[in-house]
């Protein structure tokens, strides 16, 4: 005779969820947390909500805690960078593998740069969008040249442009 036990999922309040996730971060470190999807499934919320929760938690850390979190991230990135360098410089690896390693290395460098900026360890670079919005419009006008006198006829008829205009208006 089989018995089925109905599991009851108790949904935590956001405050309770934040406290549990904070405890996990303190115990295992931010780097070793399960994925946002796994945490979302565990707490019956979306992974986007978990992302917001973690951002809120990290924003409440004191500076010494943030330095510890930063150090974990930075050390993990350094290890990854060394592994990628080994792949790139290994003569037995094929070109495709080396190209993938180079691509990953570029992505990792961008991530490290963003990490340094987010922890205020490096000044934020100017966004590409800001640079692309700068427009310059340069107009070079020819310097004013006077119309030479006596262009249209003898001296006595048209000596200046004003005389030409007045003579046209008179007719």
C-alpha positions as a printed Julia matrix, in Angstrom:
171×3 Matrix{Float64}:
  0.0     0.0     0.0
  1.57    3.28   -1.14
  0.99    6.53    0.57
  1.54    9.81   -1.09
  2.54   12.69    1.03
  1.46   16.05   -0.22
  4.24   18.58    0.07
  3.16   21.93    1.31
  5.27   24.79    0.07
  5.41   27.59    2.57
  6.13   30.81    0.79
  8.36   33.13    2.75
  7.89   36.86    2.94
 10.45   38.93    1.08
 12.07   39.97    4.35
 12.45   36.3     5.39
 13.75   35.36    1.93
 16.31   38.19    2.02
 17.53   37.03    5.42
 17.87   33.39    4.29
 19.77   34.39    1.13
 21.98   36.71    3.19
 22.79   33.77    5.52
 23.68   31.65    2.48
 25.98   34.38    1.19
 27.73   34.62    4.56
 28.07   30.82    4.83
 29.2    29.86    1.32
 30.13   33.19   -0.23
 28.43   35.04   -3.05
 30.46   33.19   -5.66
 29.32   29.76   -4.46
 25.58   30.47   -4.36
 23.33   28.3    -6.52
 22.15   29.87   -9.77
 19.41   32.5    -9.69
 17.06   29.99  -11.34
 17.77   27.38   -8.65
 17.25   29.92   -5.88
 14.07   31.15   -7.57
 12.75   27.6    -7.68
 13.73   27.05   -4.04
 11.92   30.18   -2.87
  9.07   30.01   -5.45
  9.91   33.31   -7.11
 11.37   34.3   -10.48
 15.12   34.45  -11.06
 14.68   38.18  -11.76
 13.32   38.61   -8.24
 16.32   36.71   -6.84
 18.61   39.05   -8.78
 16.87   42.07   -7.2
 17.12   40.42   -3.78
 20.86   39.78   -4.11
 21.46   43.35   -5.33
 19.56   44.65   -2.3
 21.51   42.37    0.06
 24.89   43.34   -1.37
 23.98   47.04   -1.16
 23.45   46.64    2.61
 26.86   45.03    3.26
 29.36   47.07    5.2
 32.66   47.86    3.45
 34.62   45.01    5.07
 32.02   42.49    3.85
 32.1    44.04    0.38
 35.89   43.74    0.26
 35.57   40.05    1.09
 32.96   39.57   -1.67
 35.1    41.53   -4.12
 38.16   39.41   -3.24
 36.19   36.21   -3.9
 35.06   37.45   -7.31
 38.48   38.77   -8.24
 40.29   35.56   -7.25
 37.82   33.43   -9.2
 38.3    35.67  -12.26
 42.1    35.41  -11.93
 41.91   31.61  -11.83
 39.68   31.6   -14.91
 42.04   33.95  -16.74
 45.01   31.67  -16.0
 43.13   28.61  -17.28
 42.24   30.45  -20.5
 45.87   31.53  -20.98
 46.97   27.92  -20.64
 44.45   26.85  -23.3
 45.61   29.59  -25.67
 49.32   28.83  -25.27
 49.04   25.03  -25.31
 50.51   23.91  -28.67
 48.41   20.72  -28.81
 45.07   22.6   -28.8
 43.4    23.18  -32.16
 42.73   26.65  -33.53
 38.99   26.51  -32.85
 39.55   25.81  -29.16
 42.1    28.62  -28.96
 39.69   31.05  -30.65
 36.93   30.12  -28.17
 39.37   30.65  -25.31
 40.31   34.08  -26.68
 36.61   35.0   -26.98
 36.0    33.9   -23.39
 39.07   35.79  -22.26
 37.74   39.01  -23.81
 34.36   38.5   -22.13
 36.06   37.8   -18.82
 38.19   40.93  -19.12
 35.03   42.97  -19.71
 33.47   41.32  -16.65
 36.54   42.04  -14.52
 36.43   45.67  -15.64
 32.74   45.9   -14.69
 33.5    44.2   -11.36
 36.23   46.73  -10.58
 33.92   49.6   -11.53
 31.0    48.27   -9.48
 33.17   47.96   -6.36
 34.69   51.41   -7.01
 38.17   49.93   -7.48
 38.48   51.51  -10.93
 37.04   54.68  -12.43
 34.11   53.96  -14.74
 34.95   54.22  -18.41
 32.89   56.49  -20.64
 29.97   54.62  -22.12
 30.11   54.04  -25.85
 26.61   55.52  -26.19
 27.81   58.81  -24.74
 30.6    59.04  -27.28
 28.37   58.12  -30.22
 25.9    60.9   -29.38
 28.49   63.64  -29.9
 27.94   65.31  -33.27
 30.02   68.0   -34.86
 28.87   70.27  -37.62
 31.62   72.35  -39.16
 30.81   74.96  -41.78
 33.55   76.78  -43.58
 32.34   79.88  -45.34
 34.35   81.49  -48.06
 35.47   84.93  -47.05
 33.4    87.72  -48.53
 34.72   88.84  -51.88
 33.68   92.15  -53.32
 32.38   92.04  -56.82
 34.94   93.76  -59.02
 33.87   97.13  -60.4
 33.12   97.55  -64.09
 32.2    93.94  -64.63
 29.14   94.56  -66.76
 30.08   97.54  -68.78
 31.65  100.94  -69.07
 32.54  103.0   -66.04
 29.79  105.51  -66.4
 26.95  102.92  -66.31
 27.7   100.5   -63.4
 30.38  101.21  -60.88
 28.99   99.14  -57.97
 26.46   96.43  -57.24
 24.16   99.01  -55.63
 23.94  100.91  -58.9
 23.06   97.68  -60.7
 20.27   96.9   -58.24
 18.86  100.42  -58.4
 18.97  100.42  -62.18
 17.01   97.14  -62.24
 14.41   98.48  -59.81
 13.95  101.68  -61.87
 12.95   99.8   -64.98
